[in-house]
Amino acid sequence: MSGKYLVTGGAGYVGSVVAQHLLEAGHEVTVLDNLSTGFREGVPAGATFVEGDIRDAAKWLDSSYDAVLHFAAFSQVGESVVKPEKYWENNVGGSMALLAAMREAGVRKLVFSSTAATYGEPDEVPIVETTRTSPTNPYGASKLSVDFMITSEAAAHGLGAVSLRYFNVAGAYGSCGERHEPESHLIPLVLQVAQGKREAISVFGDDYPTPDGTCVRDYIHVADLADAHLLALKAATPGEHLICNLGNGEGFSVRQVIETVRQVTGHPIPEVVAPRRGGDPATLVASATRAKERLGWNPTRADLAGIVADAWAFAQNVSN
């Protein structure tokens, strides 16, 4: 059965891939994006595009929509530390305005793009949804605040909501891929070295208590992530706020990622060991048991070489 969905932030990396998946499933999609970090050409063909801010969502949202999928957020951890007000205003203030617009329009289903940054430096690995939340930066704190907001909205007003807490998203899907400015994610940074756009990749610390001394992270293919959003739409239950972690359940070290990029691209990747960054836990790996049980989600693109190959193909196409 087809539906009509508003995708906020649908010109960005994850939002555009989810919008494309919705269209392929036969749904009607409207993308709302102010293009502050997204790209007009990232909006999938077939989607209706509205250039605007989520604080003004009430202008476009009406009772004809079945649900909202909310990706419109600033997500640079470093920037959030030096410009916290930007993150509180957009991520929290914008989400509050969006929830009000949904309430007014009678749209009672939401899938929210949350993050593993809500957990901060975890006490246990793999991380489950009941792990203590203790974000170490304003970005993670802003996302956690929205999760609290959604929980109270569901309890008070019957919203059916699912928050999906991503770990490290990577890869590409067709013409939709990762291109942040500035870029802070490991795989696209290493690919920039392969492309000759930077001389070397910095390894921030090689003395962690991990098998090769470098940080270990859980990488998930963006298309697997998109699959989870469509399943979350079906799972959203009135009056309930379900929170699910999304990851592969296994980690890859920084050096494993670099070596995989060498193998996939055929390029030497010089690396430079730099001091540890504050707040970088040794290992961040998700338990996705709840997502598998409640959403019926099962990632099928967990191979690191495949993830890197898709990201490499996209990076080359963007450069051409």
C-alpha positions in Angstrom: 0.0 0.0 0.0 1.5 3.3 -1.1 1.8 6.3 1.2 2.6 10.0 1.1 5.7 11.0 3.1 7.5 14.3 4.0 11.3 13.8 4.2 13.0 16.7 6.0 16.7 17.0 5.1 16.1 14.9 2.0 18.8 16.6 0.0 21.4 15.4 2.4 23.3 12.1 2.4 21.1 9.7 4.3 17.8 11.6 3.6 18.3 11.4 -0.1 19.0 7.6 0.0 15.9 7.1 2.1 13.8 9.3 -0.2 15.0 7.2 -3.2 14.1 3.9 -1.4 10.6 5.3 -0.7 10.1 6.2 -4.3 11.3 2.8 -5.4 8.7 1.3 -3.1 5.9 3.2 -4.9 5.4 6.0 -2.3 4.8 9.7 -2.9 7.7 11.8 -1.5 8.1 15.5 -0.7 11.6 16.6 0.2 11.9 19.7 2.5 15.4 21.0 2.7 16.9 24.5 3.1 20.1 23.3 1.2 22.4 24.7 4.0 24.3 21.4 3.9 22.3 19.4 1.3 22.5 19.5 -2.5 19.7 20.2 -4.9 21.0 17.5 -7.3 20.8 15.0 -4.4 17.0 15.1 -4.4 15.9 12.0 -6.2 14.0 12.3 -9.5 10.3 11.8 -8.8 10.3 13.5 -5.5 8.6 16.9 -5.0 11.2 19.4 -3.8 10.4 22.3 -1.4 13.2 24.6 -0.5 12.5 25.7 3.0 13.2 25.4 6.7 11.7 22.8 9.1 10.7 25.7 11.4 8.2 26.6 8.6 7.0 23.0 8.0 3.4 24.1 8.9 3.3 25.9 5.6 3.5 22.6 3.7 2.4 19.8 6.0 -1.3 18.8 5.9 -3.4 15.8 6.8 -2.7 14.2 3.4 0.7 13.0 4.7 1.0 9.6 6.3 4.2 10.3 8.1 7.3 12.4 8.4 10.9 11.1 8.2 13.1 13.7 9.9 16.8 14.1 8.8 17.1 17.9 8.9 19.9 18.4 11.4 23.4 19.8 11.7 25.8 16.9 12.5 29.4 18.1 12.7 30.7 17.2 16.2 33.6 19.7 16.2 31.4 22.6 15.0 28.9 21.8 17.7 31.5 22.4 20.4 32.4 25.9 19.1 28.9 26.8 17.9 26.5 25.1 20.3 23.8 27.7 19.8 23.6 26.7 16.1 22.8 23.1 17.1 20.3 23.9 19.9 18.5 26.3 17.6 18.2 24.0 14.5 18.3 20.5 15.9 16.1 21.1 18.9 14.2 24.3 18.0 13.6 23.0 14.5 12.4 19.6 15.7 10.0 21.3 18.2 8.5 23.4 15.4 8.2 20.2 13.3 6.4 18.3 16.0 4.0 21.2 16.5 3.3 21.3 12.7 2.6 17.6 12.7 0.3 17.9 15.7 -1.6 20.7 14.0 -1.9 18.8 10.7 -2.9 15.5 12.4 0.2 13.6 11.0 0.7 11.1 13.8 3.7 9.0 12.6 7.4 10.0 12.7 10.8 8.3 12.0 13.7 10.3 13.5 17.3 10.2 12.5 19.1 9.9 15.8 22.7 9.0 16.5 25.1 6.8 18.6 26.5 10.1 19.8 23.7 10.1 22.4 25.6 7.4 24.3 28.9 9.3 24.5 31.7 7.1 25.9 29.8 3.8 26.6 30.3 1.7 29.7 29.6 -1.5 27.7 30.2 -2.8 24.2 28.2 -3.8 22.2 25.9 -0.9 22.9 22.3 -1.6 23.6 19.4 0.8 23.8 19.3 0.7 27.6 23.0 1.8 27.8 23.4 5.0 29.8 23.1 8.1 27.6 25.9 10.6 28.3 26.7 12.6 25.2 30.1 14.3 25.2 29.3 17.1 22.7 26.4 19.5 21.9 25.6 17.5 18.7 24.9 14.3 20.7 23.1 16.3 23.4 20.8 18.0 20.9 19.8 14.7 19.4 19.2 13.2 22.8 17.0 16.2 23.7 14.9 15.6 20.6 14.5 11.9 21.6 13.2 13.1 25.0 10.9 15.5 23.2 9.5 12.7 21.0 9.0 10.4 24.0 6.8 13.0 25.7 4.9 13.8 22.4 4.1 10.2 22.0 2.8 9.8 25.6 0.8 13.1 25.6 -0.5 13.2 22.0 -0.5 9.7 20.7 2.4 10.1 18.2 3.8 6.8 16.8 7.5 7.3 16.6 10.7 5.4 15.9 14.2 6.9 16.6 17.0 5.1 14.7 20.4 5.6 16.4 23.0 5.3 13.6 26.6 4.2 14.2 29.0 4.9 11.3 27.1 5.3 8.0 29.1 4.8 4.8 28.8 3.7 1.2 26.6 5.1 -1.5 23.4 4.2 -3.4 23.4 5.1 -7.1 23.8 8.8 -7.5 23.3 9.4 -3.7 26.5 9.5 -1.6 28.5 11.2 1.1 29.9 14.7 0.4 30.1 16.8 3.5 31.8 20.2 3.7 34.0 20.0 5.7 34.3 16.2 5.6 35.0 14.5 8.9 34.2 10.8 8.2 37.0 8.3 7.8 36.1 6.5 4.6 35.5 9.6 2.4 38.7 11.2 3.9 40.8 8.1 3.0 39.2 8.1 -0.5 40.3 11.7 -0.8 43.9 10.5 -0.3 43.4 8.0 -3.1 42.1 10.7 -5.3 45.1 12.9 -4.6 43.1 15.5 -2.8 45.0 15.2 0.4 48.6 13.9 1.0 47.9 11.5 3.8 45.3 10.3 6.3 45.8 11.1 9.9 45.4 8.2 12.4 44.5 9.8 15.7 46.1 7.5 18.2 47.7 4.0 17.7 47.9 3.0 21.3 44.3 2.1 22.1 43.4 -1.2 23.7 42.4 -2.7 20.4 44.0 -5.5 18.2 46.0 -3.0 16.1 46.0 0.0 18.5 43.6 2.1 16.5 39.9 2.9 17.2 37.3 0.4 16.2 34.0 1.5 14.7 30.8 -0.2 13.5 30.2 0.6 9.8 26.7 0.3 8.2 25.9 0.6 4.5 23.6 3.6 3.8 21.3 1.3 1.8 20.9 -1.0 4.8 20.1 2.1 6.8 17.4 3.1 4.4 15.8 -0.3 4.5 15.5 0.2 8.3 13.6 3.5 7.8 10.9 1.9 5.6 10.5 -0.9 8.2 10.3 1.7 10.9 7.3 3.3 9.2 5.5 0.0 9.4 6.5 -0.5 13.1 5.5 2.9 14.4 2.7 2.4 16.9 0.4 5.2 18.3 1.6 6.3 21.7 4.9 4.6 21.6 8.4 5.9 21.0 10.6 3.0 19.9 14.4 3.5 19.9 16.6 1.2 17.9 20.3 1.1 17.3 21.5 0.5 13.7 24.8 -1.2 13.1 26.4 -4.3 11.8 27.3 -5.6 15.3 31.0 -5.9 14.5 33.7 -3.3 14.2 36.5 -2.4 11.9 39.6 -0.5 13.0 41.0 2.7 11.5 43.9 0.7 10.0 41.5 -2.0 8.6 39.6 0.7 6.8 42.7 2.2 5.4 44.0 -1.1 4.2 40.6 -1.9 2.6 40.7 1.4 0.7 44.2 0.5 -0.5 42.9 -2.9 -1.8 39.7 -1.4 -3.4 41.3 1.6 -5.1 44.7 0.2 -5.9 46.3 3.4 -4.5 48.9 3.7 -1.8 47.5 5.5 1.2 50.1 7.2 3.3 49.2 7.5 6.9 50.5 9.8 9.7 50.0 9.0 13.3 48.6 12.0 15.2 47.8 12.4 18.9 44.5 11.0 20.2 41.5 13.3 20.0 39.6 14.0 23.2 36.4 12.0 23.6 37.3 9.3 21.1 36.3 5.9 22.7 38.5 2.9 21.8 35.5 0.9 20.5 32.0 1.8 19.4 30.0 -1.2 18.2 26.2 -1.5 18.2 23.9 -4.3 19.2 21.1 -4.3 16.6 19.1 -7.0 18.3 16.1 -4.8 19.0 16.0 -3.5 15.4 16.0 -7.1 14.1 13.3 -8.2 16.6 11.0 -5.1 16.4 11.6 -4.0 12.8 12.5 -7.2 11.2 15.7 -5.6 9.9 18.7 -7.5 8.7 21.6 -5.7 7.2 22.7 -7.5 4.0 25.6 -5.2 2.9 28.0 -5.7 5.8 31.1 -6.4 3.9 33.6 -3.5 4.4 35.1 -3.9 0.9 31.7 -3.6 -0.7 30.9 -0.5 1.4 34.2 1.1 0.4 33.7 0.1 -3.3 30.3 1.9 -3.5 31.8 5.0 -1.8 34.7 4.9 -4.2 32.5 4.7 -7.3 30.4 7.7 -6.0 33.5 9.7 -5.2 34.9 9.2 -8.7 31.6 10.2 -10.3 31.3 13.4 -8.3 34.9 14.4 -9.2 34.2 13.8 -13.0 
